[in-house]
Structure formats: C-alpha cells, structure tokens
Amino acid sequence: MLKRVRHLFDTPMLRRIRWHLCRVAGKIEKRFFVSLLAGLAVFVGVAGLVVWLAETGRSVPDLGASLYWAGATVLGFGHGDFVSGPAGWAVGWVLGLFGVAIVATITGALVGFVIDFLLKEGQGMGAAGYRDHIVVCGWNSTARDLVAELGSDEYGAKIVLLHDAEQNPAGDSVYFVRGDCTKEADLKRAGIEHAASAIICPADTSNEADMSSILTVLAVEALAPSVRTVVEVNNPDHVPHFRRASVDEVMVTSSLAAHLLARTAMYPGLSGLVVDIVSGGEGSELYGVELPDELVGLSVDQVAAKLRRDHRATLLAVTRDGATHPNPGEDFRMQTGDGLIVVAESIGHLSPLRQASALS
C-alpha cells in the first residue's frame, strides 16, 4: 500500500515541479518570507487576544475561537458576526486590510512560480523527471529518424532530447532539454542518472563532432556508468577512442552503408530486406526480447520452433552476458537471463529486452 501511494506521488510531472521549486527556492530571499510569516503570526495572535479580552467571556475555548477567527479573517473567510463591539469591529477591519496584502503576496508568488514553470518548460530549461527513458544527445538527420522510429516502437520508452537550440526540433512527443551534452548539469536535467540508455549523435560529419561525442560519452559514464551508451561515429579511425571511453555500442553509419551496398551488389534485394526488418516493413520488425522462463534449458532449435509456433517470430541471435551469438549451434542451450533477437510482426506477449540483457 505504501509503495502504491509513493508511486502515485512520484510521477514525472511532480518530479519536474519539485525540481523547479528547489531551483526557485534557491533564488528567493528566505529572510523576507520568514519575517513576513513571523509578523503575521504575532499580528494574528495579538488580534485574537484583543478580541478574546474585549468580546468574549475570556474562557480557554473562547481564546481558541478568537485566534481561529483572527486567522480566518486574515485569509478572508472569517465570520463578521463573531464580534459585536467597537473593539472587535476595529480589529476585524485591520485584519481584513492586512489579509488583502498577505493574500496578494502569496497569490503573486504562486502565479509567478506557475508562469516561470511554464516559460522554463517551453524554453527547454526544465528537468525531464523520467525514469528508464532514452536520452538523445545532439540532433542531426539520424537523430530525427531514430526519434520517429523510437516513437513507433512497442518498447514504449519516453524520449528526452538534449540539444542546444532555441526550440524543440523533435516535436511535442519528445521532452526537450536545452543545453550542452558535455555538461553535467544539463545531463542531470535530462535525467541521465535514471535513464535506460543514451544515444549520442554528432552535430555534423566533421572530426571535431566526433571529439565532442567522446566528451559526451565521458560525461555520461562519469555520471551514470550503468546507463547504456550508443554513439554514431563519423570517422572509423575514431572507434578505438570511443572504446577507451567505455562506450557500449558504436555505429559507424558510413561503414554500415558501405557494407550493405556491397552485399546488395552481390545479392539483389538484400538491402530492401534489411531496411524492412530494421525499420518495420510489411509483416516484419526487429525486436530484442527476454527469454521466457519456460524456454530455459532448451536447445536453439527447440526455442526457434516454439517462437515460430507460439509467437510467429523467427529467431536470429541470442544475447548472453553482454555478447551476441548470431545463429548459434545445435548444442547451444538457453540460460536464465538470455535475450533473444527475433523478427516478428509484433512483440505480442513477449517482454522487451532491457538493460539486464542488452545487446553488445
């Protein structure tokens, strides 16, 4: 029950509001509000004491009622018929006037916070507040296409874009954080410490963009070493540098395109098949799923047959301990924690492959 209540009050929106409250609180002159509240408490107490002495029988219950009336009058909902003499009327007028100033101050602070919250969120200056989301660091044509792909995938992960731009280039479905991908403060606003993975995209095709991506990887690894990092690389010669930066996966798009073109030249139609499988063509989609418990201990052939029969899925590879085993042999037996790479129309009742069995 306690976990349910805690989960109810631990939503991304509430986490964003808490972040803004902490940010605003750090800029507020606390002495002013402390003095205001202390003065209000003293003023209400004196007013309640005067009304108690002048308008009541001076019993202990009357003292409580007088103090309550004084506080309620300041807030604007005190009953005027509680007092009937000149002293009570005078105190009521003073409390009413003082209450207008107090309510105006509080209302102004609340309205100012709401306006600040909306402006900061719209400008990308807020904090994501998500958990187990995907952070896209940087923006280019690849990032645009991958955001569209992630948005249509059954994985269903939230996406946060960290990019230095005045407006969100990814659309309303992606939470936008304006900032520098290499700065820890901006990465924290993107929720990198609670993310499932980070995808780093170079700003352009230059070597300098690769160097910036390496700095981004180093910053991510320093803040959240458990977060899976995937990076797009321009120059294949830079791959060893990314490996030394402890990146999890490297994608050299130029090399990948070259290999695919070469294979297509030798085997016509191969490129169309690969594109369909990766991008979700007619009747097929590439998925990473967790190994169902009932398949533990079975051979590859047995697992492939059950996947085909029960889920209309074709087994391509098995992931184990961070390594991928494509087309494993007949003696390969499934173990707890293995992941499966399959081609299927839909993920169906299978569970998506997440951090525990991530591909490598």
HUNOR-V703844 format. One record per residue. N is the residue number from 1. SS is DSSP state (hx for helix, st for strand, lp for the rest). NEAR is the number of other ideal C-beta (glycine too) atoms within 12 Angstrom. Layout:
BEGIN
[[N SS NEAR] [N SS NEAR]]
END
This chain:
BEGIN
[[1 lp 7] [2 hx 9] [3 hx 9] [4 hx 9] [5 hx 9] [6 hx 11] [7 hx 12] [8 hx 11] [9 lp 15] [10 lp 20] [11 lp 16] [12 hx 24] [13 hx 19] [14 hx 17] [15 hx 24] [16 hx 28] [17 hx 25] [18 hx 20] [19 hx 29] [20 hx 29] [21 hx 23] [22 hx 15] [23 hx 21] [24 hx 23] [25 hx 16] [26 lp 11] [27 lp 13] [28 lp 18] [29 lp 13] [30 hx 13] [31 hx 10] [32 hx 13] [33 hx 18] [34 hx 13] [35 hx 14] [36 hx 22] [37 hx 18] [38 hx 14] [39 hx 19] [40 hx 26] [41 hx 19] [42 hx 16] [43 hx 27] [44 hx 31] [45 hx 22] [46 hx 21] [47 hx 39] [48 hx 35] [49 hx 24] [50 hx 30] [51 hx 39] [52 hx 30] [53 hx 21] [54 hx 24] [55 hx 29] [56 lp 26] [57 lp 13] [58 lp 16] [59 lp 12] [60 hx 12] [61 hx 13] [62 hx 22] [63 hx 22] [64 hx 17] [65 hx 24] [66 hx 37] [67 hx 29] [68 hx 24] [69 hx 34] [70 hx 38] [71 hx 26] [72 hx 24] [73 hx 35] [74 hx 34] [75 hx 21] [76 lp 22] [77 lp 16] [78 lp 29] [79 lp 16] [80 hx 18] [81 hx 11] [82 hx 29] [83 lp 32] [84 lp 15] [85 lp 16] [86 hx 14] [87 hx 21] [88 hx 30] [89 hx 21] [90 hx 18] [91 hx 35] [92 hx 34] [93 hx 19] [94 hx 23] [95 hx 39] [96 hx 26] [97 hx 19] [98 hx 28] [99 hx 29] [100 hx 18] [101 hx 20] [102 hx 27] [103 hx 22] [104 hx 16] [105 hx 22] [106 hx 21] [107 hx 17] [108 hx 14] [109 hx 22] [110 hx 16] [111 hx 15] [112 hx 18] [113 hx 23] [114 hx 18] [115 hx 16] [116 hx 24] [117 hx 25] [118 hx 17] [119 hx 15] [120 hx 25] [121 hx 28] [122 hx 18] [123 lp 18] [124 lp 30] [125 lp 27] [126 lp 35] [127 lp 38] [128 lp 38] [129 lp 29] [130 lp 31] [131 lp 21] [132 lp 26] [133 lp 34] [134 st 42] [135 st 49] [136 st 46] [137 st 47] [138 lp 42] [139 lp 35] [140 lp 29] [141 hx 18] [142 hx 31] [143 hx 35] [144 hx 21] [145 hx 22] [146 hx 32] [147 hx 35] [148 hx 20] [149 hx 24] [150 hx 32] [151 hx 24] [152 hx 17] [153 lp 24] [154 lp 24] [155 lp 26] [156 lp 17] [157 lp 30] [158 lp 29] [159 st 40] [160 st 46] [161 st 44] [162 st 47] [163 st 35] [164 lp 24] [165 lp 22] [166 lp 12] [167 lp 16] [168 lp 28] [169 lp 24] [170 lp 31] [171 lp 18] [172 lp 15] [173 lp 17] [174 lp 32] [175 st 37] [176 st 36] [177 st 44] [178 st 30] [179 lp 32] [180 lp 23] [181 lp 44] [182 lp 27] [183 lp 25] [184 hx 23] [185 hx 21] [186 hx 33] [187 hx 37] [188 hx 26] [189 hx 38] [190 lp 48] [191 lp 37] [192 hx 45] [193 hx 28] [194 hx 30] [195 lp 39] [196 lp 34] [197 st 38] [198 st 42] [199 st 46] [200 st 50] [201 lp 39] [202 lp 37] [203 lp 29] [204 lp 19] [205 lp 20] [206 lp 15] [207 hx 19] [208 hx 16] [209 hx 28] [210 hx 35] [211 hx 24] [212 hx 29] [213 hx 42] [214 hx 35] [215 hx 29] [216 hx 43] [217 hx 44] [218 hx 28] [219 hx 35] [220 hx 42] [221 hx 28] [222 hx 21] [223 hx 29] [224 lp 28] [225 lp 19] [226 lp 21] [227 lp 35] [228 st 35] [229 st 43] [230 st 34] [231 st 43] [232 st 41] [233 st 36] [234 lp 33] [235 lp 25] [236 hx 20] [237 hx 14] [238 hx 30] [239 hx 24] [240 hx 16] [241 hx 23] [242 hx 35] [243 hx 18] [244 hx 14] [245 lp 28] [246 lp 23] [247 lp 36] [248 lp 29] [249 st 25] [250 st 32] [251 st 28] [252 st 25] [253 hx 25] [254 hx 22] [255 hx 20] [256 hx 21] [257 hx 17] [258 hx 15] [259 hx 18] [260 hx 22] [261 hx 16] [262 hx 14] [263 hx 18] [264 hx 18] [265 hx 13] [266 hx 12] [267 lp 14] [268 lp 10] [269 lp 13] [270 hx 18] [271 hx 24] [272 hx 18] [273 hx 21] [274 hx 23] [275 hx 22] [276 hx 19] [277 hx 25] [278 hx 24] [279 hx 21] [280 lp 24] [281 lp 17] [282 lp 12] [283 lp 15] [284 lp 24] [285 lp 32] [286 st 32] [287 st 35] [288 st 37] [289 st 37] [290 st 29] [291 lp 33] [292 lp 25] [293 hx 14] [294 hx 16] [295 hx 31] [296 lp 19] [297 lp 17] [298 lp 25] [299 st 20] [300 hx 28] [301 hx 20] [302 hx 21] [303 hx 37] [304 hx 29] [305 hx 17] [306 hx 26] [307 hx 34] [308 hx 17] [309 hx 13] [310 hx 19] [311 hx 27] [312 lp 22] [313 st 33] [314 st 26] [315 st 40] [316 st 31] [317 st 30] [318 st 37] [319 st 32] [320 st 26] [321 lp 17] [322 lp 18] [323 st 16] [324 st 23] [325 st 25] [326 st 16] [327 lp 16] [328 lp 26] [329 lp 12] [330 lp 13] [331 lp 9] [332 lp 23] [333 st 22] [334 lp 33] [335 lp 22] [336 lp 18] [337 lp 21] [338 lp 36] [339 st 38] [340 st 44] [341 st 38] [342 st 37] [343 st 31] [344 st 30] [345 lp 22] [346 lp 20] [347 lp 27] [348 lp 19] [349 lp 17] [350 lp 30] [351 lp 22] [352 st 29] [353 lp 34] [354 lp 24] [355 hx 26] [356 hx 23] [357 hx 30] [358 lp 28] [359 lp 32] [360 lp 23]]
END
